[in-house]
Amino acid sequence: MKTHNQKAWFFVLPVLFLVAFNALVPMMTVVNYSVQETFGNNLFFWQGLDWFENILRSDRFHAALGRQFLFTGLILLIEVPLGIAIALSMPRKGVWVSVCLVAMALPMLIPWNVVGAMWNIFTLPKIGLAGYFLNDVLGVNYNMTQDPVAAWVTIIVMDAWHWTSLVVLLSYAGLVSIPEAYYQAAKTDGASNWSIFRYIQLPKMKTVLTIAILLRFMDSFNIYTEPFVLTGGGPGNSTTLLSIDLVKIALGQFDLGPAAAMSLIYFAITLLVSWLFYTLMNKDNLN
Amino acid sequence: MQKRHIVPVLYILFLMLPIYWLVAMSFKTTGEILSGFSLFPQTWTLDNYRTIFTDPTWYWGYINSILYVSINTVISMVVALPAAYAFSRYNFLGDKHLFFWLLTNRMAPAAVFALPFFQLYSAVGLFDTHIAVALAHCLFNIPLAVWILEGFMQSIPKELDETAYVDGYSFPRFFITIFVPTIKAGVGVAAFFCFMFSWVELLLAKTLTAVAAKPIAATMTKTASSAGYELGLLAAAGTLTIIPGAIVIYFVRNYIARGFAMGRV
């Protein structure tokens, strides 16, 4: 039971101040840019909602948004089932548990641009392990700097390599919280492996899986550094995800107005989907 | 070994392959790398590492990264502990909205903030300092730390607080000598996550620094693009960025999952 106490606000004030400094001031700057046009020299002209209309109607934005949803969708479809499957087959006791946990968490602790650089070195034709193996041993014509399909496969495999462990660790934490007695009861009833999974393991993993999906959604939807270092958005525009396109507009072309409007639309989409997940998650907790 | 254990074994092998390749590359000479494929380094060389440890632009990159990551972790933990306590123990006006608002900052694409952050930190005169990066990373690390700590604190019964007050403890004394030690696993995990997300983030760190506080990751991007194809050097620098993570992860291995679940397992 929690008690009502308005003085608790004093405890959250430092957090509020620090986060607000970092969140509100830049956000206001973005809002400010999004309704103005500038020709340099700090001259700004009121533009109203034109940038928003332009962005929402531009084919370029639609294409980048489409690629972004495709990427995030594929990531969730691959990483969530794979993560659950790996967690189910992991050992539950003994030294191997620690070995598994440390080895699996390792990719998540590598700086994101190093992940991109590492996969670049790994997939270089003739020089990289994967590039050499695919081209010269298996005879597949693999070159991700020229072939959009190869580039897509590479960024998806890279992300699966980088983040599947998150789903594994969370599912595993859910699994080990199931008391042994549940399994014994299931055994006595002669339950199949599938029904054990469906009626005992899956319900126990529900909360952690919601968190895993929420985190994977947010992070893959906002992904920038890894694919940028690996493919630079190419070949052509084939792997130009939303944030790569945004940085191109903002820092490459210095079109501050359109970039700001696009940022706000982008943020609104992330917020909306995440809010849906968050509401679902809290509903689960109440039940 | 049971048959089903083949799955995690294969998975870990898959995880280790690119890492192995990075480490192997770091011990090869540029000549060997460009001359073609070799599974193991033919002529082992430490030249790549020697360059990093003797060239100040390289090793200062590491020092800078470690400095701002440490400052960020300390700031985040100091402010997040009392806030998480307030969220876990009290109802107050707007608490749920505030909590969700904090969470939304974890969702904002960093790309959105790159330019405004540059302008903000230039305006307050902190551009190219460690404290600027440390403060900027608070944007996503403080909400995360509050979230994780609140989860851990919820599992501590309120009777602990009440008993301490009955025994005549003042709030600060109770908080520091009893409460924080009780959730030390949570504190460790939250600190680990602050360390981790500050260590792996590059976009903001790169935007907010030029020379004096430049992170190692930014030094690497510059090498990759400007100095031609020094893959061996790049691989050595990459290998060195994995080591701090590998060390800290060992200490929190049993709590990582609980941390990712924001203390809610």
HADDOCK unambig.tbl for C-alpha pairs under 7 A between the chains (distance, minus, plus):
assign (segid A and resid 2 and name CA) (segid B and resid 89 and name CA) 5.35 0.50 0.50
assign (segid A and resid 2 and name CA) (segid B and resid 90 and name CA) 5.02 0.50 0.50
assign (segid A and resid 2 and name CA) (segid B and resid 91 and name CA) 6.09 0.50 0.50
assign (segid A and resid 3 and name CA) (segid B and resid 89 and name CA) 6.94 0.50 0.50
assign (segid A and resid 3 and name CA) (segid B and resid 90 and name CA) 5.04 0.50 0.50
assign (segid A and resid 3 and name CA) (segid B and resid 91 and name CA) 5.82 0.50 0.50
assign (segid A and resid 4 and name CA) (segid B and resid 90 and name CA) 5.64 0.50 0.50
assign (segid A and resid 4 and name CA) (segid B and resid 91 and name CA) 4.59 0.50 0.50
assign (segid A and resid 4 and name CA) (segid B and resid 92 and name CA) 5.83 0.50 0.50
assign (segid A and resid 5 and name CA) (segid B and resid 90 and name CA) 5.97 0.50 0.50
assign (segid A and resid 5 and name CA) (segid B and resid 91 and name CA) 6.14 0.50 0.50
assign (segid A and resid 5 and name CA) (segid B and resid 92 and name CA) 5.65 0.50 0.50
assign (segid A and resid 6 and name CA) (segid B and resid 92 and name CA) 4.95 0.50 0.50
assign (segid A and resid 6 and name CA) (segid B and resid 93 and name CA) 6.59 0.50 0.50
assign (segid A and resid 8 and name CA) (segid B and resid 86 and name CA) 5.35 0.50 0.50
assign (segid A and resid 8 and name CA) (segid B and resid 90 and name CA) 6.66 0.50 0.50
assign (segid A and resid 8 and name CA) (segid B and resid 92 and name CA) 6.66 0.50 0.50
assign (segid A and resid 11 and name CA) (segid B and resid 82 and name CA) 5.20 0.50 0.50
assign (segid A and resid 11 and name CA) (segid B and resid 83 and name CA) 4.98 0.50 0.50
assign (segid A and resid 11 and name CA) (segid B and resid 86 and name CA) 6.13 0.50 0.50
assign (segid A and resid 12 and name CA) (segid B and resid 82 and name CA) 6.84 0.50 0.50
assign (segid A and resid 12 and name CA) (segid B and resid 83 and name CA) 4.35 0.50 0.50
assign (segid A and resid 12 and name CA) (segid B and resid 86 and name CA) 6.99 0.50 0.50
assign (segid A and resid 14 and name CA) (segid B and resid 79 and name CA) 5.92 0.50 0.50
assign (segid A and resid 15 and name CA) (segid B and resid 79 and name CA) 5.72 0.50 0.50
assign (segid A and resid 15 and name CA) (segid B and resid 80 and name CA) 6.51 0.50 0.50
assign (segid A and resid 15 and name CA) (segid B and resid 83 and name CA) 6.85 0.50 0.50
assign (segid A and resid 19 and name CA) (segid B and resid 138 and name CA) 6.72 0.50 0.50
assign (segid A and resid 19 and name CA) (segid B and resid 139 and name CA) 5.36 0.50 0.50
assign (segid A and resid 22 and name CA) (segid B and resid 136 and name CA) 6.26 0.50 0.50
assign (segid A and resid 22 and name CA) (segid B and resid 139 and name CA) 5.81 0.50 0.50
assign (segid A and resid 23 and name CA) (segid B and resid 139 and name CA) 6.74 0.50 0.50
assign (segid A and resid 26 and name CA) (segid B and resid 113 and name CA) 6.39 0.50 0.50
assign (segid A and resid 26 and name CA) (segid B and resid 116 and name CA) 4.84 0.50 0.50
assign (segid A and resid 26 and name CA) (segid B and resid 117 and name CA) 6.07 0.50 0.50
assign (segid A and resid 26 and name CA) (segid B and resid 120 and name CA) 6.99 0.50 0.50
assign (segid A and resid 29 and name CA) (segid B and resid 116 and name CA) 6.17 0.50 0.50
assign (segid A and resid 30 and name CA) (segid B and resid 116 and name CA) 6.93 0.50 0.50
assign (segid A and resid 86 and name CA) (segid B and resid 7 and name CA) 6.21 0.50 0.50
assign (segid A and resid 86 and name CA) (segid B and resid 8 and name CA) 5.85 0.50 0.50
assign (segid A and resid 89 and name CA) (segid B and resid 4 and name CA) 5.56 0.50 0.50
assign (segid A and resid 89 and name CA) (segid B and resid 5 and name CA) 5.87 0.50 0.50
assign (segid A and resid 89 and name CA) (segid B and resid 7 and name CA) 6.54 0.50 0.50
assign (segid A and resid 89 and name CA) (segid B and resid 8 and name CA) 6.81 0.50 0.50
assign (segid A and resid 90 and name CA) (segid B and resid 5 and name CA) 6.32 0.50 0.50
assign (segid A and resid 90 and name CA) (segid B and resid 8 and name CA) 6.10 0.50 0.50
assign (segid A and resid 98 and name CA) (segid B and resid 253 and name CA) 6.67 0.50 0.50
assign (segid A and resid 101 and name CA) (segid B and resid 253 and name CA) 6.28 0.50 0.50
assign (segid A and resid 102 and name CA) (segid B and resid 249 and name CA) 6.55 0.50 0.50
assign (segid A and resid 102 and name CA) (segid B and resid 250 and name CA) 6.44 0.50 0.50
assign (segid A and resid 102 and name CA) (segid B and resid 253 and name CA) 6.09 0.50 0.50
assign (segid A and resid 103 and name CA) (segid B and resid 12 and name CA) 6.71 0.50 0.50
assign (segid A and resid 104 and name CA) (segid B and resid 12 and name CA) 6.57 0.50 0.50
assign (segid A and resid 106 and name CA) (segid B and resid 246 and name CA) 6.40 0.50 0.50
assign (segid A and resid 109 and name CA) (segid B and resid 196 and name CA) 6.07 0.50 0.50
assign (segid A and resid 109 and name CA) (segid B and resid 200 and name CA) 6.59 0.50 0.50
assign (segid A and resid 109 and name CA) (segid B and resid 242 and name CA) 6.95 0.50 0.50
assign (segid A and resid 109 and name CA) (segid B and resid 245 and name CA) 5.31 0.50 0.50
assign (segid A and resid 110 and name CA) (segid B and resid 200 and name CA) 6.03 0.50 0.50
assign (segid A and resid 110 and name CA) (segid B and resid 241 and name CA) 6.74 0.50 0.50
assign (segid A and resid 110 and name CA) (segid B and resid 242 and name CA) 5.46 0.50 0.50
assign (segid A and resid 111 and name CA) (segid B and resid 199 and name CA) 6.36 0.50 0.50
assign (segid A and resid 111 and name CA) (segid B and resid 200 and name CA) 3.62 0.50 0.50
assign (segid A and resid 111 and name CA) (segid B and resid 201 and name CA) 6.40 0.50 0.50
assign (segid A and resid 112 and name CA) (segid B and resid 200 and name CA) 5.52 0.50 0.50
assign (segid A and resid 112 and name CA) (segid B and resid 201 and name CA) 6.55 0.50 0.50
assign (segid A and resid 113 and name CA) (segid B and resid 217 and name CA) 6.73 0.50 0.50
assign (segid A and resid 114 and name CA) (segid B and resid 238 and name CA) 5.71 0.50 0.50
assign (segid A and resid 118 and name CA) (segid B and resid 18 and name CA) 6.65 0.50 0.50
assign (segid A and resid 118 and name CA) (segid B and resid 22 and name CA) 6.09 0.50 0.50
assign (segid A and resid 119 and name CA) (segid B and resid 18 and name CA) 6.71 0.50 0.50
assign (segid A and resid 122 and name CA) (segid B and resid 18 and name CA) 5.95 0.50 0.50
assign (segid A and resid 122 and name CA) (segid B and resid 21 and name CA) 6.51 0.50 0.50
assign (segid A and resid 126 and name CA) (segid B and resid 36 and name CA) 6.08 0.50 0.50
assign (segid A and resid 126 and name CA) (segid B and resid 37 and name CA) 6.11 0.50 0.50
assign (segid A and resid 127 and name CA) (segid B and resid 33 and name CA) 6.67 0.50 0.50
assign (segid A and resid 127 and name CA) (segid B and resid 34 and name CA) 6.98 0.50 0.50
assign (segid A and resid 127 and name CA) (segid B and resid 36 and name CA) 5.62 0.50 0.50
assign (segid A and resid 127 and name CA) (segid B and resid 37 and name CA) 5.17 0.50 0.50
assign (segid A and resid 129 and name CA) (segid B and resid 21 and name CA) 6.88 0.50 0.50
assign (segid A and resid 161 and name CA) (segid B and resid 15 and name CA) 6.15 0.50 0.50
assign (segid A and resid 169 and name CA) (segid B and resid 257 and name CA) 5.05 0.50 0.50
assign (segid A and resid 170 and name CA) (segid B and resid 257 and name CA) 5.16 0.50 0.50
assign (segid A and resid 170 and name CA) (segid B and resid 260 and name CA) 6.84 0.50 0.50
assign (segid A and resid 170 and name CA) (segid B and resid 261 and name CA) 6.40 0.50 0.50
assign (segid A and resid 173 and name CA) (segid B and resid 257 and name CA) 5.79 0.50 0.50
assign (segid A and resid 173 and name CA) (segid B and resid 258 and name CA) 6.85 0.50 0.50
assign (segid A and resid 173 and name CA) (segid B and resid 265 and name CA) 6.72 0.50 0.50
assign (segid A and resid 174 and name CA) (segid B and resid 265 and name CA) 6.46 0.50 0.50
assign (segid A and resid 208 and name CA) (segid B and resid 261 and name CA) 5.97 0.50 0.50
assign (segid A and resid 208 and name CA) (segid B and resid 265 and name CA) 6.94 0.50 0.50
assign (segid A and resid 211 and name CA) (segid B and resid 261 and name CA) 6.34 0.50 0.50
assign (segid A and resid 218 and name CA) (segid B and resid 107 and name CA) 5.79 0.50 0.50
assign (segid A and resid 222 and name CA) (segid B and resid 109 and name CA) 4.98 0.50 0.50
assign (segid A and resid 243 and name CA) (segid B and resid 111 and name CA) 6.03 0.50 0.50
assign (segid A and resid 247 and name CA) (segid B and resid 111 and name CA) 6.33 0.50 0.50
assign (segid A and resid 263 and name CA) (segid B and resid 112 and name CA) 5.34 0.50 0.50
assign (segid A and resid 267 and name CA) (segid B and resid 108 and name CA) 5.99 0.50 0.50
assign (segid A and resid 267 and name CA) (segid B and resid 109 and name CA) 6.89 0.50 0.50
assign (segid A and resid 270 and name CA) (segid B and resid 107 and name CA) 6.80 0.50 0.50
assign (segid A and resid 271 and name CA) (segid B and resid 104 and name CA) 6.81 0.50 0.50
assign (segid A and resid 271 and name CA) (segid B and resid 107 and name CA) 6.92 0.50 0.50
